[in-house]
Amino acid sequence: MSQLPTTSSLRSGGHGDPEKSESEQRALVATTVALDAGSETLDDLLALLPARRRVLSWVRHGEGLVGWGTAAQIRTSGPERFAHATKWFDELAAASTVSDEVEVPGSGLIGFGSFAFADLPGYSVFTVPSVVVGRRGDAAWVTTIGPAASPPPVLAPTAPPESPRDVVFADAYVDGEHWMRIVADAVSRLQAGDLDKVVLARDLLAAADAPIDIRAVLRRLADTYPTCWTFHVDDLFGATPELLVRRERGLVTSRVLAGTIWPTGEDADPQRSSDLALAASLSESSKNLEEHEYAARSVADALEPHCSSMNVPEAPFVLKLPNVMHLATDITGVASDGVSSLDLAAALHPSAAVGGTPREQAVDLIAEIESMERARYAGPVGWMDATGDGEWGIALRSAEMIDDHTARLFAGCGIVAGSDPETELAETQAKFVPIRDALS
Ligand SMILES: C=C(O[C@@H]1C=C(C(=O)O)C=C[C@H]1O)C(=O)O
């Protein structure tokens, strides 16, 4: 029988002062060599991952990055977590020797990071892997990183992983009834005018009979949600539809999501519950448009001081995923000199898509009433290379491995004064679907 842990065993350390711990290695040699992007071996990056727990993934539409091994790592926490990781990586890059025959975003020296949602509690981690394989457009490469130059590994698909079996799910910190009372509490505060929007989340536990091979879960997520970024960084995994920020040679992009609809299966008239009808009711819903406006505004306002020019579309579009549809806005800009992708992620986090409006009040209300620790859920997750280019998603549609057999799943939704607790609970259920299915 699968065993579920108690919530007290889920609590992270790090309630006290911010802490830093980093591996000893301070000078590395990174070597990137070009590969043939047309080679069949590179068709499926996830198939190259070895059977280890802490493999790294950032893939979308079959492109992206996978990695394994640890050449260097920093674990940090507290309000300065982004600054700590940035300083550490800058110093490491300055001391390291890089030979890169590809020179595209993601080649050369690179780290994968996953940051806590809150200033405290929760830890953040930034890892420089020992092997990275990348593919984007016509370019493909392998990078090896270590204390000395080493030849690239022979790349070949590994034996297909086994899917998780006999997984049982249970409520974690709070059950559905309790969570609806928390949402009702938030609604009364919003109606009293204390704030405009707050995002509230809840968690589930999944326990399997046998150790979960994360590669099978990533494969399922990437196959079912090809338009999302399938990530795995230090035990946090998921398929996020939301790109907090990308910086690519000075060009900045952010995909803001907020406002959600999903098929309920209760509509007798199949025409009315068709994709088109759902998309139309989402883009006409004033509650969803209001939620979205707060999120898009928060990203545009936070990016503005770091960009020399910006384009913010006037109206959102509808992003269709297999489980839900979202209102989406793609914001673009030109980064000011010297601002890295992680600097931008730090400035944007937490956007109103996962925090609320005004930001400070929303973050305080989450800490006061949400009744669970978010850990790295809804924090920035992604990668950055030594030039500062990188992609940082928001860790949504996500879960964290607690041990070999157990994962903790997260889902949340934006609450405004007009929100109905029962509908919000149903929205979290729709948002759990990707991870639930990938683990089942
Ligand atoms: C908070 C989550 O999703 C966020 C909240 C949304 C909403 O409230 O409509 C939509 C997309 C995300 O920005 C989540 O998936 O856990």
The ligand as a MOL file (V3000), in Angstrom:
LIG
                    3D

  0  0  0     0  0            999 V3000
M  V30 BEGIN CTAB
M  V30 COUNTS 16 16 0 0 0
M  V30 BEGIN ATOM
M  V30 1 C -1.7400 29.9600 -10.1660 0
M  V30 2 C -1.8830 29.2040 -11.2410 0
M  V30 3 O -2.1410 29.7120 -12.4850 0
M  V30 4 C -2.1590 31.1060 -12.7040 0
M  V30 5 C -3.4970 31.6680 -12.4670 0
M  V30 6 C -4.4230 31.7790 -13.5020 0
M  V30 7 C -5.8330 32.2420 -13.2090 0
M  V30 8 O -6.1410 32.5150 -12.0570 0
M  V30 9 O -6.6580 32.3010 -14.1300 0
M  V30 10 C -4.0530 31.4730 -14.8230 0
M  V30 11 C -2.7670 31.1560 -15.1160 0
M  V30 12 C -1.6950 31.3170 -14.1290 0
M  V30 13 O -1.1740 32.6020 -14.2080 0
M  V30 14 C -1.6790 27.7250 -11.2010 0
M  V30 15 O -1.7500 27.0780 -12.2440 0
M  V30 16 O -1.4200 27.1880 -10.1130 0
M  V30 END ATOM
M  V30 BEGIN BOND
M  V30 1 2 1 2
M  V30 2 1 2 3
M  V30 3 1 2 14
M  V30 4 1 3 4
M  V30 5 1 4 5
M  V30 6 1 4 12
M  V30 7 2 5 6
M  V30 8 1 6 7
M  V30 9 1 6 10
M  V30 10 2 7 8
M  V30 11 1 7 9
M  V30 12 2 10 11
M  V30 13 1 11 12
M  V30 14 1 12 13
M  V30 15 2 14 15
M  V30 16 1 14 16
M  V30 END BOND
M  V30 END CTAB
M  END
